[in-house]
Amino acid sequence: YAVRVGITEAYETIWHDGIANVGTRPTFDGEEVILETHLFGFSKNIYGNRITVAFIEFIRAEKKFDGLEALRAQIVTDTNFARDILDVEPAEE
């Protein structure tokens, strides 16, 4: 999914663009459904913070990849697609 994530600090919500996966991580034989979100150009530690994830557009269904390199290549493609959807310029991360 292309997403926007709101992080609230000091009574102000700041929105960040990103990409998210909802699923079981089949490439790693996962069983529990989880939400993983990556924010573009964001490096602050927000573990433990409450966030809001707004799903903007579905990108593709979950699938099992033959290995980590194939997964990484697909993540690059998906990230570029999400940037296009959200109209975000590519940046070095």
N, C-alpha and C positions, 0 to 999 in steps of 0.2 A: 504494500500500500504506500502511496504517497501520503504523508501526514504532516500536520502542524501540531506542535506540542507546546502547551502553555505551562510555564513554570512560574509559580507564584512565590514572590519574596517581598517582604515588607508591604503587604497589601497591594502589590502591583503584579499583574500577570504579563509576562513577556513571552511572545510567541516565536517559535523556531521551526524552520522547515526540516524535514527529514524523511526517512523511509522506515517502514516497519514490517515485521513478519508476525503473523499469528498462526501458530501451528505446533506440530510435534517435533520438528527438526528431524525428518526421516533419514537424512544422510547420516545422522549420528544415532540412529535407532531410538530416538526419543519416543516417549509414550504420553507424557503430560503436555497438555496444550498450554503454551506460554506466549507472551507478547514480548518481542524484542524490538527495540527502537533505536535507530542511529540518527543523531541530529547533525546536519551539515555544519562544519566549521565550529563545532562546540566541544570544549574540552573541560568544562567545569565539573567538579564532582557533585552530583545531585542525588547520590544514593541516599535513600531514606526520605527524600522529599516527595510530596504529593504532586503529581503532574496531571494534566488533562491532555489526552490524545484525541485529536480530531482527524478522522479518516477522510481524506480528500478524494482519492481515487484508487480503485483496485488495479493492481498491475498484473499479477498472474497467480495461478494456483500453485500450491506447494507441491514439490516433487522431490524424489530421492535422486541425488547425483552420484555418479560413479566414483567420485573422490573429491578431495578438498580443492584441488585446482579447478575442476569443473564448476564447483560451487562458487569459488571466488570470481571466476570469469562471469558467471551469471549475475552475481551481486554488482559487479561493475556495470553491466548492461542495465540492470534494474535501477541502480542509483542514477544513471544518466537519464533514464526514462522519467524517474520521479522528479529530477531537477527540471526537465522540460515541462512536466505537468505543473509544477509549482513556480515555474519561471525563475529559477535560481541559477545564477552563473556558477560554473564549475570553479572550485578553489582547491588548492593543495591541502590535503588533510593528513 
